[in-house]
Amino acid sequence: MLAMLMPVCGPASVQEIDGSLASLQKLVGGYIQAIKLTPCVVGYINEDGKATGLFFNKTATWACHQLAVGLAEDDYIVGPMVIVGVDENGDEASVPAEFVSLLAEAAKYCKGGVK
């Protein structure tokens, strides 16, 4: 399946992943936490990212606030975010191309991580 990787800094990219728990954990660097971004898109981040001192992810934080996913106004995302689609059965699927275009535009504004 195709997933969008939003690193702490730099351009987002679309990568082929197998969708296994192990591959998602490897991409975020630890245990995963799911964030429902839309009814058909979910993002995964490192569950312990703040406690382990991962860098602030400006683009992922911006996306979560814009999509009104329930992130408190003063809360933020740290570490990379991996985004995949969700099909009509609730199973993971490739991230929708339209969503990739939207977030790729936002990633242009990342100027660096802040610890």
C-alpha positions as CSV (number, residue, x, y, z in Angstrom):
1,M,0.0,0.0,0.0
2,L,1.1,3.6,-0.5
3,A,1.7,5.7,2.6
4,M,2.7,9.3,3.0
5,L,5.6,10.0,5.3
6,M,5.8,13.4,6.9
7,P,9.2,13.7,8.4
8,V,10.1,16.3,11.1
9,C,11.6,18.5,8.4
10,G,11.9,18.3,4.6
11,P,9.4,17.3,2.0
12,A,6.8,14.7,2.5
13,S,7.1,11.6,0.4
14,V,4.9,8.7,-0.7
15,Q,6.4,5.3,-0.1
16,E,5.3,1.7,-0.7
17,I,4.9,-0.1,2.7
18,D,3.6,-3.5,3.6
19,G,1.3,-2.0,6.3
20,S,2.4,-4.3,9.0
21,L,2.6,-3.2,12.6
22,A,6.4,-3.7,12.4
23,S,6.8,-1.5,9.3
24,L,4.7,1.3,10.9
25,Q,6.7,1.1,14.1
26,K,9.9,1.3,12.2
27,L,8.8,4.4,10.3
28,V,7.8,6.3,13.5
29,G,10.6,4.9,15.6
30,G,8.6,3.1,18.3
31,Y,5.1,2.1,19.4
32,I,2.4,3.7,17.2
33,Q,-0.5,6.0,18.1
34,A,-3.3,6.4,15.6
35,I,-4.8,9.8,14.8
36,K,-8.0,9.8,12.7
37,L,-7.4,12.6,10.3
38,T,-10.6,12.1,8.2
39,P,-13.1,9.3,7.9
40,C,-10.9,7.8,5.2
41,V,-7.4,8.7,6.4
42,V,-5.4,7.9,9.5
43,G,-2.0,9.1,10.7
44,Y,0.4,7.2,12.9
45,I,2.9,8.8,15.2
46,N,5.3,7.6,17.9
47,E,3.3,7.0,21.0
48,D,6.2,8.0,23.3
49,G,7.6,10.7,21.1
50,K,7.3,13.6,23.5
51,A,8.7,11.5,26.4
52,T,11.7,10.5,24.4
53,G,12.5,14.0,23.1
54,L,11.6,13.7,19.4
55,F,11.6,16.9,17.5
56,F,8.5,19.0,16.8
57,N,6.8,18.2,13.5
58,K,5.5,21.5,12.3
59,T,3.8,20.2,9.2
60,A,2.0,17.3,10.9
61,T,0.9,19.6,13.7
62,W,-0.4,22.1,11.2
63,A,-2.3,19.4,9.4
64,C,-3.9,18.0,12.6
65,H,-5.0,21.5,13.6
66,Q,-6.4,22.3,10.2
67,L,-8.3,19.0,10.0
68,A,-9.7,19.6,13.5
69,V,-8.8,16.1,14.8
70,G,-9.2,17.0,18.4
71,L,-5.7,18.1,19.1
72,A,-5.8,20.7,21.8
73,E,-4.8,24.2,20.6
74,D,-1.5,24.1,22.5
75,D,-0.7,20.4,21.7
76,Y,1.6,19.4,18.9
77,I,3.0,16.4,17.0
78,V,6.6,15.2,17.4
79,G,8.6,12.8,15.2
80,P,7.5,11.6,11.8
81,M,3.9,10.9,10.9
82,V,2.9,8.1,8.6
83,I,-0.4,8.6,6.8
84,V,-2.5,5.8,5.2
85,G,-6.0,5.5,3.8
86,V,-8.9,3.6,5.3
87,D,-11.3,1.7,3.0
88,E,-15.0,1.2,3.3
89,N,-14.5,-1.8,5.6
90,G,-12.3,0.1,8.0
91,D,-9.1,-1.6,6.8
92,E,-5.9,0.2,5.9
93,A,-5.4,1.1,2.3
94,S,-3.3,3.4,0.2
95,V,-3.5,7.0,1.1
96,P,-5.8,8.9,-1.3
97,A,-4.0,10.9,-4.0
98,E,-6.0,14.0,-3.2
99,F,-4.9,14.0,0.5
100,V,-1.3,13.6,-0.6
101,S,-1.6,16.7,-2.8
102,L,-3.1,18.8,0.1
103,L,-0.4,17.8,2.6
104,A,2.5,18.0,0.2
105,E,1.6,21.7,-0.3
106,A,1.7,22.2,3.5
107,A,5.1,20.5,3.8
108,K,6.7,23.2,1.7
109,Y,6.5,25.5,4.8
110,C,8.6,23.3,7.1
111,K,11.8,25.2,8.0
112,G,13.2,23.0,10.7
113,G,12.5,21.0,13.8
114,V,12.5,22.5,17.2
115,K,13.2,20.3,20.2
